Amino acid sequence: MKIYISVDMEGMAGITAPFQEKEEVPSFRRALHNQIRWIIDGIRQSAVNGSVEEITISDSHGSGTNLSYDELCAMDERISLVSGSPRKHFMMSCLDESYDVVFLAGYHAGPGEPLANMDHSFSGRAVGCLKINGHYMNESTTNAALAGDYGVPVALVAGDSGLRRQLIDQKQMPWVEFVTTKESLSRYAAKFPPQKKLREDTVAAVKRVLESDLKALPLYRVEAPIRLAIDFKTTAMAEMVAQLPMVERVNGTEVDVICQDMTEVECAISAITGLAGIA
């Protein structure tokens, strides 16, 4: 069995604001490693631990250099780390059809969700809204769709209460085991649970997932050709991106691009938001 874990930041317990990434580096990194450690504990305590051959961890926030290779490898000898940027499929780099299941850790709500800590999609500075084939998407659903193209289910998500509302209550991905890392009180405020509870909740959820029939889990699929629509926060961003030959400008702030599969979608998101970020 091969397990893929994509690790973001904004949905982690212990973090409420972006400045902590640079101004509170030790505690910031500790928050990420704590959540990963609890997931690994769940894997090790599961009935299928003996069949797990590889645990790939993707450092999926910012520049992708938030996680300690030494600290991760000390947790379990089966761990490999995907780090750095730029890279293809940034948050899901190196995922392919050889994996059995995907976990998303530290994920957050998409933009516009009320009472959602650090809500955004892919670029908080640039993206106001992201849609695929007319449907509102967040990072969890977009990355689940890429995993679906490979035939790999997303089975567990650990994130804030805002994301839980989107995935579970709004039924964007109602089948996942969801671990609530914090109760979001506003964009930059949250109530964190006792660490003991969050650790126990994470271990129990991981065990339930791995001891279930993974092949029975739904795959998140989108129909091709795929229309990716991004509504930027300024007209200047749309103007910058609209110079690309495959991009259609729909209005002052929105652009569309047609993609043939989720690989193209993920690459387009990375390239287009990166370009918009310099406008």
C-alpha positions in Angstrom: 0.0 0.0 0.0 1.1 3.5 -0.8 -0.2 6.6 1.0 0.0 10.2 -0.3 -0.2 13.0 2.2 -0.5 16.6 1.0 0.3 19.1 3.7 -0.9 22.7 3.7 -0.6 25.3 6.5 -3.7 27.5 6.9 -5.9 24.6 8.2 -3.4 23.6 11.0 -4.2 23.9 14.7 -1.9 26.5 16.4 -1.9 28.9 13.4 -4.3 31.7 12.7 -2.4 34.2 10.5 0.2 34.3 7.7 2.7 36.4 9.6 3.4 33.4 11.9 5.2 31.7 9.0 8.1 34.1 9.2 7.8 35.7 12.6 7.1 32.5 14.7 9.1 29.9 12.7 9.7 27.3 15.5 6.0 27.1 16.6 4.8 27.4 13.0 6.8 24.4 11.9 6.0 22.5 15.1 2.2 22.9 14.2 2.7 21.2 10.8 4.9 18.4 12.2 2.5 17.7 15.0 -0.4 17.0 12.6 1.8 14.8 10.4 3.0 12.9 13.5 -0.5 12.1 14.6 -1.4 10.9 11.1 1.7 8.7 11.1 0.7 7.4 14.6 -2.7 6.4 13.1 -1.0 4.6 10.2 1.3 2.7 12.6 -1.6 1.8 14.9 -3.9 0.6 12.1 -4.4 -3.1 11.3 -2.9 -2.7 7.8 0.3 -1.0 9.0 2.4 -4.0 7.9 1.2 -3.6 4.3 2.1 0.1 4.0 5.3 0.3 1.8 5.6 4.0 1.2 4.2 7.2 2.8 4.8 10.2 0.5 4.5 13.6 2.1 4.1 16.7 -0.2 5.2 20.0 1.4 2.3 22.0 -0.2 2.4 25.4 1.3 4.1 28.5 -0.1 7.5 27.6 -1.5 7.2 24.0 -0.3 10.1 24.3 2.1 8.3 24.2 5.5 8.9 20.6 6.6 12.1 19.1 8.0 13.3 16.0 6.1 15.2 14.8 9.1 12.3 15.1 11.5 9.9 13.4 9.1 12.2 10.5 8.4 12.6 10.1 12.2 8.9 9.5 12.5 8.8 6.5 10.1 11.4 4.9 7.8 8.9 4.6 5.0 8.4 8.4 4.6 9.6 10.2 1.4 9.3 14.0 1.1 8.4 16.2 -1.9 9.8 19.6 -1.3 10.6 22.9 -3.1 9.1 24.8 -6.0 8.3 25.3 -8.8 7.1 21.8 -9.6 4.4 20.2 -11.6 1.1 19.7 -9.8 2.6 21.6 -6.9 0.4 20.4 -4.0 0.1 16.9 -5.5 3.5 16.5 -7.1 4.6 12.9 -7.7 1.1 11.4 -7.2 0.2 8.8 -9.7 -2.0 5.7 -10.2 0.4 3.5 -8.0 -1.0 5.1 -4.8 -3.9 3.7 -2.9 -5.2 6.7 -1.0 -4.7 10.4 -0.4 -4.9 12.4 2.8 -5.1 16.2 2.9 -3.7 17.8 6.1 -3.9 21.4 7.2 -6.3 22.3 4.4 -8.7 25.3 4.6 -11.9 26.7 3.1 -12.0 28.3 -0.3 -12.5 32.1 -0.7 -15.7 33.7 0.5 -16.7 31.2 3.2 -17.8 33.0 6.3 -16.0 32.2 9.6 -13.2 30.4 7.8 -9.6 30.9 8.9 -7.4 32.2 6.1 -9.9 31.2 3.4 -8.4 31.3 -0.2 -7.8 29.2 -3.2 -4.2 28.7 -4.4 -3.3 32.4 -4.2 -4.8 34.5 -1.4 -3.3 37.6 -3.0 -4.7 37.0 -6.5 -7.7 34.6 -6.6 -11.2 35.8 -5.7 -13.0 32.7 -6.9 -12.1 29.6 -8.8 -14.5 27.4 -10.7 -14.3 24.3 -12.8 -17.0 23.6 -15.3 -19.1 26.3 -13.6 -18.7 24.8 -10.1 -17.1 26.6 -7.2 -13.9 24.8 -6.2 -11.5 25.0 -3.3 -8.0 23.4 -3.0 -9.4 20.2 -1.5 -11.9 19.5 -4.3 -9.5 20.6 -7.1 -6.7 18.3 -5.8 -9.2 15.5 -5.3 -10.2 15.9 -8.9 -6.6 15.4 -9.9 -6.3 12.4 -7.7 -9.5 11.1 -9.3 -7.9 11.3 -12.8 -5.3 8.8 -11.4 -8.0 6.6 -9.9 -6.9 7.5 -6.3 -9.5 8.5 -3.7 -9.1 11.3 -1.1 -10.3 9.6 2.1 -9.2 11.9 4.9 -9.1 15.7 5.3 -7.8 17.5 8.4 -8.7 21.2 8.4 -10.7 24.0 9.9 -14.4 24.2 10.6 -14.9 26.4 7.5 -13.6 23.7 5.3 -15.7 21.1 7.1 -18.8 23.1 6.2 -17.8 23.2 2.6 -16.9 19.5 2.2 -19.3 17.9 4.6 -22.3 20.2 5.2 -22.4 21.6 1.7 -21.6 18.0 0.4 -18.7 19.0 -1.8 -16.9 15.8 -0.6 -19.3 14.2 1.9 -17.6 10.8 1.9 -14.3 11.9 3.5 -13.3 11.3 7.1 -12.9 14.9 8.4 -10.8 15.9 11.4 -11.6 19.4 12.6 -8.4 21.1 13.6 -9.9 24.3 14.9 -13.1 26.3 15.1 -12.7 29.3 12.9 -14.0 32.5 14.5 -13.0 34.8 11.6 -10.4 35.1 8.8 -7.7 35.5 11.4 -9.0 34.0 14.6 -9.8 30.5 15.8 -10.4 28.3 18.8 -8.0 25.4 19.0 -9.1 22.1 20.7 -6.9 20.4 23.3 -4.0 18.7 21.6 -4.9 15.4 23.2 -8.3 15.5 21.6 -7.0 16.5 18.2 -4.3 13.7 18.4 -6.9 11.1 19.4 -9.4 12.3 16.7 -6.6 12.1 14.0 -5.4 8.7 15.0 -9.0 7.3 15.1 -9.9 8.8 11.7 -6.8 7.4 10.0 -7.4 4.0 11.4 -11.0 4.0 10.2 -9.9 5.0 6.7 -7.2 2.4 6.4 -9.2 -0.4 7.9 -12.1 0.3 5.4 -12.5 -0.8 1.8 -10.6 1.9 0.0 -11.7 0.6 -3.4 -15.3 1.4 -2.4 -14.6 5.1 -1.9 -15.9 7.6 -4.5 -13.5 9.2 -6.9 -13.8 13.0 -7.5 -14.2 13.3 -11.3 -14.8 16.2 -13.6 -15.9 15.9 -17.2 -13.5 16.9 -20.0 -13.0 19.2 -21.7 -12.6 21.2 -18.5 -13.3 25.0 -18.3 -11.2 26.6 -15.6 -12.5 30.0 -14.6 -10.5 32.3 -12.3 -11.9 35.6 -11.0 -9.0 37.7 -9.9 -9.0 40.4 -7.3 -7.9 43.2 -9.7 -8.4 44.0 -13.3 -4.6 44.4 -13.6 -4.2 40.7 -12.8 -6.7 39.7 -15.4 -5.0 41.9 -18.0 -1.7 40.3 -17.3 -3.0 36.8 -17.7 -5.2 37.6 -20.7 -2.0 38.1 -22.8 -1.5 34.3 -22.8 -2.8 32.9 -26.1 -5.0 30.1 -24.6 -6.7 32.5 -22.1 -10.1 34.2 -22.7 -10.9 37.2 -20.8 -14.6 37.0 -19.8 -15.0 40.4 -18.0 -12.9 42.9 -16.0 -11.5 40.4 -13.5 -12.4 36.9 -14.8 -10.5 34.7 -17.3 -11.3 31.2 -18.7 -9.0 28.5 -20.1 -10.0 25.2 -21.6 -8.1 22.2 -20.4 -8.2 18.5 -21.5 -7.6 16.9 -18.1 -6.8 17.8 -14.5 -3.1 17.7 -15.1 -3.6 20.7 -17.4 -5.8 22.4 -14.9 -3.4 22.1 -12.1 -0.5 23.4 -14.2 -2.6 26.2 -15.5 -3.6 27.3 -12.0 0.1 27.4 -10.9 1.3 29.3 -14.0 -1.7 31.7 -14.2 -1.8 32.6 -10.5 2.0 33.0 -10.5 1.8 35.4 -13.5 -1.1 37.3 -11.9 0.9 37.7 -8.7 3.4 40.1 -10.4 0.7 42.4 -11.8 
